[in-house]
């Protein structure tokens, strides 16, 4: 089988079940989130409220993973995942009911976004740990995370297009129905899974304090987690600006919202395929250092583009760099962390990436309200480039100091 050759993790039955449910639920997740953005824009035409909406969708990821991650262990992850899915279904049902009963307003959307954000901040790290805990062959960790990323970004590629089409033809209710169907599919898949137990230590968990100490002692984590946080703020916040760019820059909100989200999803899919290819981990880590600069180029290209196809190319490059960087950091951290600390490490990763996105969403929403959307993309590129330059200078100084100190030793 071609897919099994490229993605050997698909040979594991539990992983196949998980990924089938994951594919359906991620399509539903992106359909629901883009539908919320389109609905908010339709009701308010406010870039600021779009920024607030996406801030609420992702804000809990800044705090909840720290509180939740240490309690997330391989022995308990399946039961926790089932309960979280039930909460997600409740949120989608309330949104669907509010649209059908015409009880919908910007304030209600923001309230539901806040609840959905709290649930999602627990759901995303739980999904990751559920996948890696169900692996029988732990050597497939990189391939499992990359394949999961590929499935996630297939949903990210098709979900926005489905949301734009369904919103245009059938209204917001269709998007929330699709989300419910995806969640039910994931619930059935998780119920049928068997998760391996890594022993009493993995069942108890190592505690967030131990996870923090582990990360602080790890050179890879200390170098790339701050960089990941800046990528989340200045690059991951692009989705708040897509409806504004589609409306103000290209004068067709539903059409170009789908185009731009789909392009970013296609870039993310390419990144997952690249990680899953037979490329050495050392080479991938070397490429990892270039990914943030690629995001800077993509943001700058979007800022100056006046052509839809060129803008789509910019979003494709942005999706590729974001996904390649975040997936490599995630898979490397999970691969080397002890099982009892993996839940806490995943929580820290989620805080640095998903948790920083709301800050970026709030920032870019404010910038787009007082300036143009093109200027906002340009400022995002400049601020990310400045951070990368400062971090590079600090690392070079530390390296030089270390070399001098080592040279003085007898």
N, C-alpha and C positions, 0 to 999 in steps of 0.2 A: 504494500500500500504506500502511495506517494506521501500522504499526510503522516503516516506512522513513521516513515523514514525521516521526514523533516522535523516531526514533533514526536519523538519516541515516548513522551509521557502519555500520549493517547493510547498506548497499549495497556495502561492500567485502568480497569473497569470503573473504579471509584472516581478517577479523574475525568473520565468520559462523561459520567453522570453529572458531575459538578459543572463541567464546561457547557453541557447542553442547557442546564438550568441557568447558568451564568449568561449565556448568549441571549436567551429570551428576556431575562430580567434587566440586562443592561440596555437592550433596545428600549424596553419600557421606561427605564430610568431616564435616559436621554430624551425620549419622547416627552416625558412628563416635564423635565426641567426646561426644555426649549418651549414647550407649550406654555409654561408659566411665564417665561420671558416674553413670548408673543402676546399673551393675554395682558400682561402688565403694560406693555407698550401700547396695545390697543386701547386700554382704559385710561392711560395717563399721558402718553407721549413724553415721558420724563426720563432722561438719562440717569438722573440722580436716583430715582426710584428703582431703576434697573440695577444700579450699583448696590442699593440697599437690599434688594431681593437676593442677589447673588451673595452678598455679605451674610445674610441670614441663612442661606443654604449651606454655606461652608464655615461660618464663624465657629460653631461648636467644635469643629475639628482642631481648633487651637487649644482647647482645654480638655474636652472629653477623653481623647486618647490617653492623656496622662493619668486620668482617674480610672479609666476603663481597662487600659492595656495590661496592667499588672494582674487583673482578675481574669484575663483572657488566656486560658491554658488549653493545650491539645486535648486533655481529657474532658473538658466542659464545652468545647467550642461548638459542637453540633447542636446541643440543646439551646445554647445562647443564640445561635443563628436562626433557629426555628422561631424563637420568641421575637426576635428583631424583625423577621419577615412578616409576622402577624401585625406588628405595629406599622410597618410600611404599607401593608394592604389597607389598614384603617385610614391612614392619611390619604391614600389615593381614592378611597371610597368617599371620604368627606369632600374632597375636591370635586369629584364627579357629581355628587349629590348637590353641591352648591351651584354648579353650573346648570344642572337640569332644573333646579328650582329658582334659577335667576337670582340667587342670593350670593352675588359675587361682587367684590369691590377690591381696590388696591390694598386696603387695610386687611381684609380677610386673606388675600393672597400672601401678604407679608407674615401674617400669623401662622398660616399653614407652612410657609417656607421655613419659619423658625423651628416648628415641630419636626418637619422633614429633615432639616439640617441636623438636629440632635440625633434622630434615628440613623441617618446616613453616617454620621461621625462614628457611631458604634458598628455599623454594618460593614463598611469598607475594610477595616483591619480584621474583622471577624471572618470575612470572606477569604482574605489572604491566608490567615492562619488555618482555616478549614481546608484549603487546598493543600498547603504544604504538610499538614498533619495527616492527610489521607494518603500521602505517598508511601508506597512500600519500598521503592528504590530511592533513597535520599540523594543519590548522585544526580538525579534528574531535577534537582531544585531549580537550577538556572533555566532549564527547558520548561519546567512547570510555570514559573513566574512569567517567562516570555510568552508562552502559549496563552496563559490567562490574560496577559496584556493584549495579545493579538485579538482574543475574543472580546475583551473590553472595548477595544478600539474599532472592531467591526460594528459593535453596537453604537459606538460613538460616531461612526461614519454614516450608518443607515438611520439611526434614531432621529437625528435632526431633520434629515430629508423627509422621513415619515411624518414627523411632527409638523413641518411646514406644509406638506401636502394635505394631511388630515385636518389641520387647522383651517386651511384655505377652503376645503370642500365641506367639512362636517362640523367645524367649530372645535372648541377646547374639549368638549366631552369625549371626543374620539381619542385624543391623546391620553386622557386619564383611564379610559377603558383598556387601551393598549398596555399601559403601565400595570394595571391589575392583572391582566392575562400573563404578563411576564413574571410577576411576583408569584402567582399560583404555580407556574411551571417550575420556578426555582424552589418553592416550598416542597413540591413533590420529589424533586431531585435530591434535596438535602435529607428528606425523611428516609430515602432508600440507601443512603451512604453509610459505610462503616468506617470509623475513624480510628487509626492506630493509637495505642497508648504508649507513651515513652517512659512510663514509670512514675513512682510517687512524686519525684521532684517536679516533673512536668505537670502533674495534676495540681500540685500546690501553687506552682508559679514561683518565680524568684523575687518578685517585688519590684516596684518601679525604682527604688533606691539602687538596687543591684544593677538594674538595666542602665541607669544613668552612669554608674561607675564603670560599667563595661564599655559604654559608648565613649566616655571621656578617655579611656585608656587605649582606644582603637584609633590608629592614625588615619585610616580610611574614613571613618565616620566623622572625625573632627575636621577633616579637610572638606568633605563633600556635603555634609548635612547643612552647614551655613549657606553654601552655594545653592543647595536645593531650596532652602527657604527663600532666597532672593529670586530664584526662578519662579517659585509659587506666587510671589508678590507681583513681579514685574512682567512675567511672561504668561503664567497660568491664568491671570485675570482678563485675558483677551475676550473671553466669552461674553462678558458684560457689555462689550463694545460692539459686538457683531450686529445686533439689531439696529443700533444707532448708525453704524457704518452703512448697513444695507439701506436704511431709510434716507439718511442725509447725504450719503456719498453716491448711492446708485439708484435711489428713488424707487425701490421695490423691496419692501421689507420681507415678505414671506419668501419670495424667490431667492434672493441673495443670502438671507439668513441660512436657508438650507444649503446653498452652494458653499458658503464659507465654513460652516460647521462640518460639512461632509469632506471638504478639502483637508481640514485639520485632522479629521478622523483617518483619512487615507494616509497622511503622513505618519500618524501614530501606528497604523498597520504596517507600514514599511519599516518602522523602527523595530517592531516586534519580530518581523521576519528576519531582519538583520541580526538581532540578538540570538535568534533560534538557529541561524546558519552555523556551519562548521568553522567558526572563527575562534581563535584562541582567546581565553579570558584576558591575557596580558594585552593583546591588541585592542580588545574592546575597552579596557581601562584607559589606554592611551587615547582612544577616540572620545572617551567620556570627558576628558579635559577640554575638548574642542566644542562639545555640544552647547554650552552656554553662549559661546561666541556666535554659533550658528543661529541661536535664538535672537541675538542682538541684530544680526543681518536681516533676519526675517521680519522683525518688528519695524526696522527702518524701511525695508522694502514696502511693507503695507502702508506705512505713513506717506510715502511719496507716490504710491501707485494710483492711477486714475482709470485703469483698465480692469474689468472683472476677472479676466483670466490671469493677469499678473498678480492681482490680489489673492486669487485662489492659490497661486503658486507660493505666495508668501505664507499663507495659512498652512499649506502642506509642509513647508520647511519648518514652520513653528511647531506643528504637531509632531514632526519627526524628532526634532531636537528635544522637546519637552519629554516625550515618551521614552526616548532612548536614555536620557539622563536619569529620569525618575525610576525606570525599570531596572537599570544597571545598579543604581544605589540600593534599591529595595532588595533585589535578588542577592547581591553581595553581602548585605547586612544579615539577611535571613540565613544564608548558606553557612556563615561562620559563627553565628551566635549560638550559645547553648540552648537546648530545647526549653528549659525552664525559664529562660530569659527572652525567648522569641516573641512572646506576646507583648512584653514591655518594649522591646526594640521596634516591633511593628507599630506600636502606639507612638513612639518617638518619631519614627519615619512619617507617619500620618500627620502628626502635629507640624512637622517641618514643611510638608508639602501641601496637603489639603488644608491644614490649619492656617497657613499664611495666605492662602488664596482670598479669604474674605477681606483681609486688610487691603490686598491689591484691588479687589472689586470695589470696595468703598472709595479707595483713592482714585481709581480711574473714572468711576462714576462722577466724582466731584470735579475732576479735571475736565471731563467731557461736557459738564454742565456750564463751566465758565469759559471754555475754549472750544476748539474744533476737535472732532474725533481723530483727524489726521495728526494734529499737534499732540494729542494724547498718546498715540502710538509712538511718535518720535520721542517724547519724554520718557516713555517706558524703556525704549532702547537705550537712551542716554544714561538713565539711572542704573540699569543693569550693567552696562559697560563700565561705569564708574566703580561699582562695587567689585566687579571682576578684576579691574586694574589695581584697585587698592589691595584686594586679597592676594593677588599675585606678588605685589611689592612686599607685603608682609611675609609671605612664604619665602621669598628670595632672601629677605633680611635674616629670617630665622635660620635658613639653610646656611648662609654665609657665617653667621654667628656660631652655628654648630660645628662647621668645618674648622673655624679658627680655634674653638675650644678643644676639639679633638686633636688638632695639631699641637696644642700645648701640652698634651698629656705625655708622660714619659713612656 
